[in-house]
Amino acid sequence: MTGAAATTPTREAFFELPRHRASVRSARSLLRDFLDGMPEGGVLADAGALVLSELVTNAVLHARVPKGRRIAVGFEDVHGFLRIEVHDASSEKPAIRRSTGPDCSSGRGLCLVEALSVEWGCCPRPGGIGKFVWALVGPEGGGGR
């Protein structure tokens, strides 16, 4: 995998998925399988699944891309931390909405990612179209950037 906050992984996996709402569930299933092979997997599972769900949902719902473009998810075991990447073909960077009203049913996803991650960010895809959003989830929980 690529980008900021990357160190030498002990284990990694990368998957392409259709840009469809059902891919959120598929990505969580792939993450569960990946975490089964990590000693710290159980501790990282809940926060990792929530972060992944938010990032995949954003890629599916908000990436402005031509029909047929796929998304990709990647996972790394980085010395007991879980690094998650979600790639899409849109170059538009995500932004946290700080002023979401109490009656709004959306707009809090990146706030959740920030709260549950040790750190997170967005980078252009090297040698490709679009971007990837990454998050590092630790056993002690998040703390944002």
Secondary structure, 3 states (H helix, E strand, C coil): CCCCCCCCCCEEEEEEEECCCHHHHHHHHHHHHHHHCCCCHHHHHHHHHHHHHHHHHHHHHHCCCCCCCEEEEEEEEECCEEEEEEEECCCCCCCCCCCCCCCCCCCCHHHHHHHHCCEEEEEECCCCCCEEEEEEECCCCCCCC
